[in-house]
Amino acid sequence: MSFSYQNKNEICNNRPVRQKHKKALAYGLLLFGKTFGMEHISLHTENRAVAKLYADGISDLVGLSESLTVREIRREGRRSVYVVTVDGLSDRIAILSYFGYKAGEPSRRIRMEALPESEYPAFLSGAFLACGTVSDPEKGYHAEFVIPDKSLCSQLADFLDGQLSAPKNTTRRNDYLLYYKESEQIEDLLTYIGAAKSSLEMMEVKIVKGVRNKVNRETNCETANIGKTIDAAVSQIEAIRYILAHGGMEAIPEDLREIASLRLDNPEMSLRELGSALQSPISRSGANHRLNRILTIAQEMKKKGAG
């Protein structure tokens, strides 16, 4: 089950939204469905529960004198699409009239005067069920409304801006899109439309991803530091061995002999560990300074040897 399918099921099963605000929920479903007008009223959805809620809402609120058809279109390798259509003209007129639309009036507009503020969340729930989706937060943060009418899209953008936050907009083929890409905005949206569990799940995923990313960064940093320590140790050991092979221990100043022996015996030690292991412990920078002196001695011996 996809994350979007899951949160739509959550809304459909949210009794306070479904029962107390039935009219506003049905209005959002109808207005943002595939078609909503005198000629056609229909919904296309991959979610069976949404199709049933749409059909039940029409039947319970308005009643039907003719037929309402629910068809399942099976698609190989993909989810079925459920198509709900109001077949009779008299029923379409009754539905438009029920929601306050007069004959000849444009139907693809939000009649804000018919929506009490307390009904706003349920109305947006219906709109989301009809044309909204949310991506899996494991893969990324994206919520969108796909709207077939430019004017209706503009109205919904203003509505969202007033209740939540301003969405971004774009077009895709013949549709108009409003979308959010910030996790906090999507969490607020899901909570507002009655999918609080999905919102909490998204927060949990974000926390886990944040911890995982932090651990990865720290691990990468630690790995890089280990690599630098190993590279430095190899250079230091090579320098010490070169000095011993070409001049013996006497070629190393007395104050450097102890750390030279420690480095040969402990190639994995960090500078801080080497400094602490000396009979008279010194700081990391002190250990680094002594080993750099050994590197310089080796370089000078090589130059003389080459000369």
C-alpha positions as CSV (number, residue, x, y, z in Angstrom):
1,M,0.0,0.0,0.0
2,S,1.5,3.4,-1.0
3,F,1.8,6.2,1.5
4,S,-0.8,8.3,-0.4
5,Y,-3.2,5.3,-0.6
6,Q,-2.7,4.9,3.2
7,N,-3.5,8.5,4.2
8,K,-6.6,8.6,1.9
9,N,-7.9,5.5,3.7
10,E,-7.2,7.2,7.0
11,I,-9.3,10.1,6.0
12,C,-12.1,7.9,4.7
13,N,-12.1,6.1,8.0
14,N,-12.1,9.3,10.1
15,R,-15.6,9.2,11.5
16,P,-15.7,12.8,12.8
17,V,-14.8,14.1,9.4
18,R,-17.0,11.7,7.5
19,Q,-20.2,12.0,9.6
20,K,-20.2,15.5,11.2
21,H,-19.1,17.3,8.1
22,K,-20.6,15.1,5.4
23,K,-21.7,18.0,3.1
24,A,-18.4,19.8,3.1
25,L,-16.5,16.6,2.5
26,A,-18.8,15.7,-0.4
27,Y,-18.5,19.2,-1.9
28,G,-14.7,19.0,-2.0
29,L,-14.9,15.5,-3.6
30,L,-17.4,16.6,-6.2
31,L,-15.9,20.0,-7.1
32,F,-12.3,18.6,-7.5
33,G,-13.4,15.4,-9.2
34,K,-12.8,14.6,-12.8
35,T,-15.8,16.6,-14.0
36,F,-18.4,18.8,-12.2
37,G,-21.0,20.5,-14.3
38,M,-24.4,20.2,-16.0
39,E,-23.0,18.0,-18.7
40,H,-20.9,15.6,-16.6
41,I,-20.2,14.9,-12.9
42,S,-17.6,12.2,-12.3
43,L,-14.7,11.0,-10.3
44,H,-11.6,8.9,-11.3
45,T,-9.7,7.4,-8.5
46,E,-7.4,4.4,-7.7
47,N,-8.8,4.2,-4.2
48,R,-11.9,2.1,-3.8
49,A,-12.7,3.6,-0.4
50,V,-12.7,7.1,-2.0
51,A,-15.0,5.9,-4.8
52,K,-17.4,4.5,-2.3
53,L,-17.3,7.7,-0.1
54,Y,-18.1,9.8,-3.2
55,A,-21.0,7.6,-4.3
56,D,-22.4,7.3,-0.8
57,G,-22.1,11.1,-0.2
58,I,-24.1,11.9,-3.4
59,S,-26.8,9.3,-2.6
60,D,-27.2,10.3,1.1
61,L,-27.2,14.0,0.7
62,V,-29.0,14.6,-2.6
63,G,-30.7,11.3,-3.4
64,L,-30.9,10.1,-7.0
65,S,-33.8,9.7,-9.4
66,E,-31.7,7.9,-12.0
67,S,-28.5,5.9,-11.9
68,L,-25.1,6.4,-10.5
69,T,-22.5,4.1,-12.1
70,V,-19.3,2.8,-10.4
71,R,-17.0,1.0,-12.8
72,E,-13.6,-0.7,-12.1
73,I,-11.1,-0.4,-14.9
74,R,-8.4,-3.1,-14.4
75,R,-4.9,-2.2,-15.6
76,E,-2.2,-4.8,-16.0
77,G,0.7,-4.3,-13.5
78,R,-1.0,-1.2,-12.0
79,R,-3.8,-0.4,-9.6
80,S,-7.4,-0.5,-10.9
81,V,-9.1,2.9,-11.6
82,Y,-12.6,3.4,-10.2
83,V,-14.8,5.6,-12.3
84,V,-18.0,7.0,-10.7
85,T,-20.4,8.9,-12.9
86,V,-23.8,10.6,-12.3
87,D,-25.7,9.4,-15.3
88,G,-28.9,11.4,-15.3
89,L,-29.2,15.1,-16.2
90,S,-31.9,15.6,-13.5
91,D,-29.6,14.2,-10.9
92,R,-26.7,16.5,-12.0
93,I,-29.0,19.5,-11.8
94,A,-30.2,18.4,-8.3
95,I,-26.6,18.1,-7.2
96,L,-25.6,21.5,-8.5
97,S,-28.6,23.0,-7.0
98,Y,-28.0,21.3,-3.6
99,F,-24.6,23.0,-3.4
100,G,-26.0,26.4,-4.4
101,Y,-25.2,26.6,-8.1
102,K,-27.8,28.3,-10.3
103,A,-28.6,27.5,-13.9
104,G,-25.9,28.9,-16.3
105,E,-23.6,29.7,-13.4
106,P,-19.9,28.4,-13.7
107,S,-19.7,25.4,-11.6
108,R,-15.9,25.1,-11.4
109,R,-15.5,27.6,-8.6
110,I,-15.5,27.4,-4.8
111,R,-18.6,28.9,-3.3
112,M,-16.9,30.2,-0.1
113,E,-20.2,31.8,1.0
114,A,-21.6,28.3,1.4
115,L,-18.8,27.1,3.5
116,P,-18.7,27.9,7.3
117,E,-15.1,28.2,8.5
118,S,-15.6,25.2,10.7
119,E,-16.2,23.1,7.5
120,Y,-12.9,24.2,5.8
121,P,-10.9,21.2,6.9
122,A,-13.5,18.7,5.7
123,F,-13.9,20.5,2.4
124,L,-10.1,20.4,1.9
125,S,-10.2,16.7,2.9
126,G,-12.6,16.0,0.0
127,A,-10.5,18.0,-2.4
128,F,-7.4,16.0,-1.4
129,L,-9.3,12.7,-1.8
130,A,-10.4,13.7,-5.3
131,C,-7.2,15.1,-6.7
132,G,-4.3,15.0,-4.1
133,T,-1.4,12.7,-3.5
134,V,1.6,12.5,-1.1
135,S,4.8,10.8,-1.9
136,D,6.4,8.2,0.3
137,P,8.5,10.2,2.8
138,E,11.2,7.5,2.7
139,K,11.8,8.6,-0.9
140,G,11.2,12.3,-0.7
141,Y,8.8,15.1,0.4
142,H,6.1,16.0,-2.1
143,A,2.4,16.6,-1.8
144,E,0.3,17.9,-4.7
145,F,-3.2,18.7,-6.0
146,V,-3.8,18.1,-9.7
147,I,-6.6,20.3,-10.9
148,P,-8.1,20.4,-14.4
149,D,-9.3,24.1,-14.3
150,K,-7.0,27.1,-14.0
151,S,-9.5,29.3,-12.2
152,L,-10.3,26.6,-9.7
153,C,-6.6,26.0,-9.1
154,S,-6.1,29.7,-8.3
155,Q,-9.0,29.6,-5.9
156,L,-7.6,26.6,-4.1
157,A,-4.1,28.2,-3.9
158,D,-5.7,31.2,-2.1
159,F,-7.6,28.8,0.2
160,L,-4.5,26.9,1.1
161,D,-2.5,30.1,1.6
162,G,-5.2,31.3,4.0
163,Q,-5.5,28.1,6.1
164,L,-2.0,26.6,5.9
165,S,0.8,28.1,3.7
166,A,1.2,29.2,0.2
167,P,1.8,26.3,-2.2
168,K,4.0,26.4,-5.3
169,N,2.3,25.9,-8.7
170,T,3.2,24.5,-12.1
171,T,1.4,22.8,-15.0
172,R,1.6,19.3,-16.3
173,R,0.1,18.6,-19.7
174,N,-3.4,19.9,-19.4
175,D,-3.6,20.0,-15.7
176,Y,-2.7,22.7,-13.1
177,L,-0.7,21.7,-10.1
178,L,-0.3,23.0,-6.6
179,Y,2.4,21.4,-4.5
180,Y,4.4,21.4,-1.3
181,K,8.0,20.1,-1.0
182,E,8.8,21.0,2.6
183,S,8.1,18.2,5.1
184,E,6.7,20.6,7.8
185,Q,4.1,22.0,5.3
186,I,3.1,18.4,4.3
187,E,2.8,17.4,7.9
188,D,0.5,20.4,8.6
189,L,-1.6,19.6,5.5
190,L,-2.1,15.9,6.6
191,T,-3.0,16.9,10.1
192,Y,-5.5,19.6,8.9
193,I,-7.3,17.2,6.5
194,G,-7.8,14.4,9.1
195,A,-4.7,12.2,8.5
196,A,-2.9,12.8,11.8
197,K,-1.5,9.3,11.9
198,S,0.1,9.7,8.5
199,S,1.5,13.0,9.6
200,L,3.1,11.4,12.7
201,E,4.5,8.6,10.6
202,M,6.0,11.2,8.3
203,M,7.6,12.9,11.3
204,E,9.0,9.6,12.5
205,V,10.5,8.8,9.1
206,K,12.1,12.3,9.0
207,I,13.6,11.8,12.5
208,V,15.0,8.4,11.5
209,K,16.4,9.8,8.2
210,G,18.0,12.7,10.1
211,V,19.7,10.4,12.6
212,R,20.8,8.1,9.8
213,N,22.3,11.0,7.8
214,K,24.1,12.3,10.9
215,V,25.6,8.9,11.6
216,N,26.7,8.6,7.9
217,R,28.3,12.0,8.0
218,E,30.1,11.2,11.2
219,T,31.2,7.8,9.9
220,N,32.5,9.3,6.7
221,C,34.4,11.9,8.6
222,E,35.8,9.3,10.9
223,T,36.8,7.2,7.9
224,A,38.5,10.1,6.3
225,N,40.4,10.9,9.5
226,I,41.5,7.3,9.8
227,G,42.7,7.4,6.2
228,K,44.7,10.5,7.0
229,T,46.2,9.0,10.1
230,I,47.3,5.8,8.2
231,D,48.8,7.9,5.3
232,A,50.8,10.0,7.8
233,A,51.9,7.0,9.8
234,V,53.1,5.2,6.6
235,S,55.2,8.3,5.7
236,Q,56.6,8.6,9.2
237,I,57.6,4.9,9.3
238,E,59.2,5.0,5.9
239,A,61.2,8.1,7.1
240,I,62.3,6.4,10.3
241,R,63.3,3.2,8.5
242,Y,65.3,5.2,5.9
243,I,67.2,7.0,8.6
244,L,67.9,3.7,10.5
245,A,69.1,2.0,7.2
246,H,71.4,4.9,6.2
247,G,72.6,6.3,9.5
248,G,71.4,4.1,12.4
249,M,69.7,5.2,15.5
250,E,72.5,7.7,16.2
251,A,71.3,9.7,13.2
252,I,68.1,10.4,15.1
253,P,68.4,13.1,17.8
254,E,68.1,11.7,21.3
255,D,64.9,13.6,22.1
256,L,63.2,12.0,19.0
257,R,64.3,8.4,19.5
258,E,61.5,7.4,21.9
259,I,58.7,8.6,19.6
260,A,60.5,7.1,16.6
261,S,60.5,3.6,18.3
262,L,56.9,4.1,19.4
263,R,55.8,4.9,15.8
264,L,57.6,1.9,14.4
265,D,55.9,-0.4,16.9
266,N,52.5,1.2,16.8
267,P,51.6,2.3,13.2
268,E,47.9,2.5,14.1
269,M,48.3,5.0,16.9
270,S,47.0,8.6,16.4
271,L,49.3,11.5,17.2
272,R,47.4,12.1,20.5
273,E,47.9,8.5,21.5
274,L,51.6,8.6,20.6
275,G,52.1,11.7,22.7
276,S,50.3,10.2,25.7
277,A,52.4,7.0,25.4
278,L,55.8,8.7,25.9
279,Q,57.5,8.5,29.3
280,S,57.0,12.3,29.5
281,P,53.7,12.7,27.8
282,I,53.3,15.6,25.3
283,S,50.3,17.0,23.4
284,R,49.1,16.0,19.9
285,S,50.8,19.1,18.4
286,G,54.0,18.2,20.2
287,A,54.0,14.7,18.8
288,N,53.3,16.1,15.4
289,H,56.2,18.5,15.7
290,R,58.7,15.7,16.7
291,L,57.6,13.4,13.8
292,N,57.9,16.3,11.3
293,R,61.5,16.8,12.5
294,I,62.1,13.1,11.7
295,L,60.6,13.6,8.3
296,T,62.9,16.6,7.7
297,I,66.0,14.6,8.8
298,A,65.0,11.8,6.3
299,Q,64.5,14.3,3.5
300,E,67.9,16.0,4.1
301,M,69.6,12.5,4.2
302,K,68.0,11.7,0.9
303,K,69.2,14.9,-0.7
304,K,72.7,14.3,0.5
305,G,72.5,10.7,-0.8
306,A,71.3,11.9,-4.1
307,G,74.1,14.5,-4.3
